[in-house]
Structure formats: C-alpha cells, structure tokens
Amino acid sequence: MAQNVYDNPDFFSGYSRLPRQVHGLAGAPEWPALRAMFPDMAGKRAIDLGCGFGWVSRWLRENGARTVLGVDLSESMIARARQTTADPAIDYRIADLETIELPEAAFDFAFSSLTFHYISDFDRLARTIHRSLAAGSHFVFSIEHPIFMAATHPRWIEDEDGRKTWPVKTWPVNRYAIEGERRTDWFAKGVVKYHRKIATTLSVLIRAGFIIEAVDEFAPSVQQIRENPALEEELERPMMLLVSSRR
C-alpha cells in the first residue's frame, strides 16, 4: 500500500494552503502546458488518477467529458472533492494506485497530476492504465522532475560497515543514477517518494504499450515570472516533467 501522508492532519493542513489548492488550476503554473497536451474532451470517459480536491475532474466535465472517475488514496482529499462537486457525472472513489484494478477499455482519457512519484511499482500501474484505455486513447501526466527530486530528496548511503549515512546535498543533482526510495520532510516527516530517471519513466510507458507523443520539462514563461516573481527559481532546474502518450 502506498504511504498515505495526505490523511496526516498536519500534512493536509499545510498542503491545503498551497496556491494550487487555494486557487485551483489558476494556481498551478504548469497547467497551461499540461492542458495543451489534452485531446478534444468531447464525449470522453475520463479517469483522474490521484484526483486530490477534484480540480481537473471538474475541468474535464466542464470541457466536454461524458463521465469522470476521480480516484485518490486519501479519504480527506476525496471528502473535499465530493463537497465541492455537484455534478453526478463525476464519481470520486478511494483507491490505492499501487494495487488498483481497472476494467478493460473503460476509459478514453487518463490523467494524473504530481502523483506517480509516490508509486513504487510504476510498471504495474502503467500496464493497468494501458489495459483500461480504449484503442487510440490518450494518457497525460505530470510528475516531480527526477532532477528536482534528486537534488532535494537525498538517499542514504551505506558504508563498508553497514552504517547508513546521508550524503552532503549537492547541486543540482544528488546521485541521480541511483533510483528508488527517497525520504524528505515536507509538511510531515519522512514523506516517501520514488526516484526514477527520465529514461526509466519513458521506458516503462513504452514497455506497457504506449506511444510517447510529447515530453516537456516545465519552466515558467516570462509572463508568469512577471506576475509571480517567486517562479524565477524554477529556471534553475526543471521542477516538473510533463508527458503525453497514446495507447
């Protein structure tokens, strides 16, 4: 089972105050780039994996999707999503993406935002999503960029005597080639994420049967930085990886 930090009260409280949760999609600087990867949503049966508060689930319906299934491990997230959604064509369910089973060819579009870096077995999940999509369907997602994760979430090192120590943080990348579990303190102590190289993420999709259509290492535009100067830091290293693929 995936780690469920989002139902930790301290984590949930801090997370809920992030601009992207207060302002929705308008508070997510990468949203225009992600949205540009979407196909026409008219009549689509969509699934939003790691739906959180349901911002994208509602956008999908507002922009033509016939039905939307939003899934998330967090009871707190799903409760908030249900409270803020009145559309009966949007169904929210609690589900663990590490073990989720989806019906075959049940969806025409799959989306996920900043969720898959919490998943240890991405191979299994990619195969599950591929099976759940009808032929020709699109799968678009964002994850924390592996370079950003490698720079900010160090992995312990085991010395010759078996003692575990933490490496000195390097910039911009901390042991990028070593994949696997990383732990960090972010709103709560010991948040677990899984570092994978870009090549690994894309190879998983290819093995699952997806055709990769676009890859974007998000950086804010000049206009976005002008409106929000704090975003200038994102020019130092990519923070998010955006991927569009097709079944």
Buried (B, 14 or more C-beta within 10 A) or exposed (E): EBBBBBEBEEBBEBBBEEEBBEEBBEBBBBBEBBBEBBBEBEEBBBBBBBBBBBBBBBBBBEBEBBBBBBBBBBEBBBBBBBEEBEEEEBBBEEBEBBEBEBEEBBBBBBBBBBBBBBBBBBBBBBBBBBBBBBEEBBBBBBBBBBBBBBBBBBBEEEEEEEEEEEEEEEEEBBBBEEBEEBBBEBBBEEBBBBBBBBEEBBBBBEEBEBEBBEBBBBBBEEEBBEEEEEBEEBEEBBBBBBBBBBB
